[in-house]
Amino acid sequence: MTATRRLVAILGADVAGYSRLMGADEEGTHERLQAHLRELVNPKIAERRGRVVKNTGDGLLAEFPSVVDA
């Protein structure tokens, strides 16, 4: 089996101060983060031909087919 190689751009994002925010208001922080991802982050990634590879709770990894798209 031959491996297929691809050149892609990877975006790693993390919420700064997430533990502190969760300590102050766990439910509100979670709701705001989910809304932000749903309404802004995920649509922008898709608009640039990217895809979310992994969600990590307070962060994500996204892949783009080119640096120009990223």
DOLUMNU-65476 format. One line per 5 residues: number of its first residue (from 1); their letters; for each residue x, y, z of N, C-alpha, C, O. Coordinates in nm, 3 decimals, always signed. Each point is the difference from the previous one (the first is absolute). Layout:
# residues N
NUM> A> X:Y:Z:X:Y:Z:X:Y:Z:X:Y:Z; ...;
***
This chain:
# residues 70
1> MTATR> +0.084:-0.117:+0.000:-0.084:+0.117:+0.000:+0.089:+0.124:+0.000:+0.090:+0.012:+0.083; -0.115:+0.078:-0.174:+0.078:+0.122:-0.012:-0.070:+0.114:+0.074:-0.120:+0.021:-0.017; +0.194:+0.050:+0.099:-0.055:+0.113:+0.074:-0.014:+0.120:-0.093:+0.086:+0.024:-0.085; -0.194:+0.050:+0.101:-0.021:+0.123:-0.075:+0.047:+0.117:+0.084:-0.042:+0.016:+0.115; +0.129:+0.065:-0.172:+0.050:+0.116:+0.072:-0.076:+0.124:-0.044:-0.034:+0.015:-0.117;
6> RLVAI> +0.009:+0.073:+0.213:-0.068:+0.126:-0.029:+0.071:+0.112:+0.074:+0.053:-0.019:+0.109; -0.052:+0.135:-0.170:+0.052:+0.119:+0.065:-0.120:+0.084:+0.041:-0.078:+0.043:-0.085; +0.063:-0.019:+0.215:-0.115:+0.075:+0.052:+0.049:+0.101:+0.103:+0.114:-0.007:+0.047; -0.200:+0.100:-0.012:+0.026:+0.093:+0.110:-0.085:-0.043:+0.118:-0.118:-0.033:-0.016; +0.176:+0.034:+0.135:-0.069:-0.040:+0.122:-0.015:+0.121:+0.091:+0.095:+0.076:+0.022;
11> LGADV> -0.215:-0.058:+0.031:-0.029:+0.106:+0.096:-0.028:-0.065:+0.135:-0.086:-0.087:+0.010; +0.157:+0.130:+0.091:-0.027:-0.042:+0.137:-0.051:+0.121:+0.077:+0.063:+0.106:-0.002; -0.176:-0.120:+0.069:-0.058:+0.111:+0.076:-0.036:-0.049:+0.139:-0.040:-0.114:+0.019; +0.055:+0.203:+0.079:-0.027:-0.032:+0.139:-0.056:+0.125:+0.068:+0.044:+0.111:-0.031; -0.138:-0.128:+0.122:-0.058:+0.113:+0.073:+0.092:+0.036:+0.116:+0.021:-0.081:+0.091;
16> AGYSR> +0.033:+0.201:-0.093:+0.085:+0.048:+0.109:-0.085:+0.022:+0.125:-0.106:+0.061:-0.007; +0.154:-0.110:+0.120:-0.070:+0.020:+0.127:-0.125:-0.084:+0.016:-0.087:+0.034:+0.081; +0.076:-0.143:-0.156:-0.121:-0.083:+0.002:-0.028:-0.056:+0.140:-0.115:+0.001:+0.044; +0.216:-0.050:+0.024:-0.020:-0.056:+0.134:-0.053:+0.105:+0.096:-0.089:-0.027:+0.081; +0.143:+0.147:-0.088:-0.047:+0.110:+0.085:-0.145:+0.034:-0.032:-0.082:+0.018:+0.091;
21> LMGAD> +0.050:-0.009:-0.221:-0.137:+0.030:-0.041:-0.098:-0.108:+0.046:-0.110:+0.030:+0.046; +0.151:-0.156:-0.060:-0.086:-0.111:+0.043:-0.020:+0.003:+0.152:-0.108:-0.032:+0.049; +0.213:+0.070:+0.025:-0.012:+0.009:+0.145:-0.097:+0.107:+0.043:-0.069:-0.014:+0.102; +0.063:+0.123:-0.179:-0.089:+0.111:+0.034:-0.145:-0.026:-0.042:-0.093:+0.040:+0.070; +0.075:-0.107:-0.185:-0.137:-0.023:-0.052:+0.005:-0.114:-0.101:+0.008:+0.023:-0.121;
26> EEGTH> -0.014:-0.145:+0.171:+0.015:-0.118:-0.087:-0.106:-0.007:-0.109:+0.032:-0.014:-0.118; -0.158:+0.024:+0.157:-0.108:-0.013:-0.099:+0.003:+0.113:-0.102:-0.013:-0.025:-0.120; +0.029:+0.148:+0.166:+0.003:+0.115:-0.090:+0.118:-0.003:-0.094:-0.012:+0.031:-0.119; +0.129:-0.070:+0.171:+0.120:-0.009:-0.083:-0.019:-0.104:-0.109:+0.033:+0.025:-0.116; -0.085:-0.141:+0.153:-0.022:-0.107:-0.099:-0.099:+0.045:-0.107:+0.023:-0.021:-0.119;
31> ERLQA> -0.132:+0.084:+0.160:-0.101:+0.047:-0.096:+0.057:+0.105:-0.093:-0.026:-0.004:-0.121; +0.104:+0.099:+0.174:+0.058:+0.105:-0.084:+0.102:-0.057:-0.097:+0.005:+0.042:-0.116; +0.076:-0.136:+0.162:+0.099:-0.062:-0.089:-0.070:-0.075:-0.113:+0.039:+0.015:-0.116; -0.141:-0.094:+0.148:-0.072:-0.075:-0.104:-0.065:+0.094:-0.100:+0.002:-0.027:-0.120; -0.061:+0.135:+0.167:-0.062:+0.098:-0.090:+0.105:+0.065:-0.089:-0.023:+0.019:-0.120;
36> HLREL> +0.137:+0.016:+0.176:+0.108:+0.063:-0.076:+0.051:-0.095:-0.109:+0.021:+0.042:-0.114; -0.003:-0.168:+0.149:+0.045:-0.099:-0.099:-0.105:-0.017:-0.110:+0.034:+0.001:-0.119; -0.159:-0.016:+0.158:-0.109:-0.025:-0.095:-0.025:+0.119:-0.092:-0.022:-0.017:-0.120; +0.024:+0.139:+0.175:-0.040:+0.118:-0.075:+0.115:+0.070:-0.072:-0.024:+0.069:-0.099; +0.147:-0.086:+0.146:+0.111:+0.074:-0.059:+0.113:-0.090:-0.049:+0.035:+0.002:-0.118;
41> VNPKI> +0.021:-0.079:+0.207:+0.122:-0.075:-0.032:-0.023:-0.107:-0.106:+0.067:+0.000:-0.103; -0.162:-0.090:+0.125:-0.023:-0.108:-0.097:-0.041:+0.051:-0.138:+0.051:-0.051:-0.100; -0.141:+0.151:+0.090:-0.032:+0.053:-0.133:+0.120:+0.063:-0.071:+0.014:-0.014:-0.121; +0.073:+0.082:+0.196:+0.119:+0.061:-0.062:+0.097:-0.107:-0.049:+0.059:+0.014:-0.107; -0.043:-0.120:+0.184:+0.086:-0.110:-0.043:-0.055:-0.060:-0.129:+0.076:-0.023:-0.095;
46> AERRG> -0.205:-0.004:+0.090:-0.063:-0.058:-0.120:+0.009:+0.095:-0.118:+0.023:-0.043:-0.113; -0.042:+0.172:+0.138:+0.008:+0.102:-0.105:+0.137:-0.001:-0.068:+0.011:+0.028:-0.119; +0.092:-0.061:+0.196:+0.137:-0.002:-0.052:+0.041:-0.140:-0.046:+0.119:-0.029:-0.014; -0.217:-0.059:-0.009:+0.020:-0.137:-0.048:+0.072:-0.089:+0.101:+0.063:-0.098:-0.038; -0.073:+0.133:+0.165:+0.063:-0.081:+0.103:-0.098:-0.096:+0.063:-0.119:+0.000:-0.031;
51> RVVKN> +0.172:-0.082:+0.120:-0.086:-0.092:+0.075:+0.059:-0.018:+0.139:+0.122:-0.002:+0.017; -0.210:-0.009:+0.081:+0.043:-0.026:+0.137:+0.036:-0.147:+0.009:-0.082:-0.087:-0.028; +0.206:+0.061:+0.068:+0.049:-0.137:+0.013:-0.031:-0.054:+0.139:-0.035:-0.117:+0.017; +0.049:+0.204:+0.084:-0.022:-0.044:+0.138:-0.040:+0.117:+0.088:+0.059:+0.108:-0.008; -0.160:-0.129:+0.092:-0.036:+0.094:+0.106:+0.060:-0.053:+0.129:-0.004:-0.120:+0.027;
56> TGDGL> +0.060:+0.210:+0.053:+0.066:-0.042:+0.124:-0.064:+0.061:+0.124:+0.066:+0.011:+0.104; -0.191:+0.027:-0.113:-0.066:+0.063:+0.114:+0.013:+0.150:-0.006:-0.097:+0.070:-0.029; +0.218:-0.020:+0.055:+0.022:+0.145:-0.007:+0.088:+0.037:-0.119:+0.054:+0.110:-0.005; -0.040:-0.199:-0.090:+0.082:+0.028:-0.117:-0.038:-0.088:-0.117:-0.092:-0.082:+0.008; +0.165:+0.101:-0.117:-0.027:-0.082:-0.117:+0.122:-0.006:-0.090:+0.090:+0.084:+0.008;
61> LAEFP> -0.089:-0.184:-0.093:+0.096:-0.012:-0.109:-0.079:+0.004:-0.129:-0.099:-0.072:-0.015; +0.142:+0.157:-0.079:-0.066:+0.009:-0.130:+0.105:-0.017:-0.109:+0.116:+0.035:+0.017; -0.161:-0.090:-0.128:+0.088:-0.027:-0.115:-0.052:+0.079:-0.120:-0.120:+0.005:-0.026; +0.214:+0.057:-0.045:-0.033:+0.075:-0.121:+0.081:-0.055:-0.116:+0.115:-0.040:+0.019; -0.173:+0.037:-0.140:+0.070:-0.058:-0.114:+0.120:+0.081:-0.047:+0.083:-0.051:-0.075;
66> SVVDA> -0.072:+0.175:+0.119:+0.116:+0.081:-0.038:+0.021:+0.111:+0.101:-0.091:+0.036:+0.076; +0.210:+0.018:-0.075:+0.032:+0.113:+0.089:-0.084:+0.121:-0.039:-0.042:+0.077:+0.087; +0.018:-0.058:-0.215:-0.079:+0.113:-0.048:-0.141:-0.007:+0.059:-0.055:+0.102:+0.041; -0.005:-0.221:-0.038:-0.134:-0.015:+0.057:-0.001:+0.023:+0.151:-0.095:+0.057:+0.053; +0.199:-0.100:+0.013:+0.006:+0.014:+0.145:+0.011:+0.146:+0.039:+0.007:+0.032:+0.118;
***
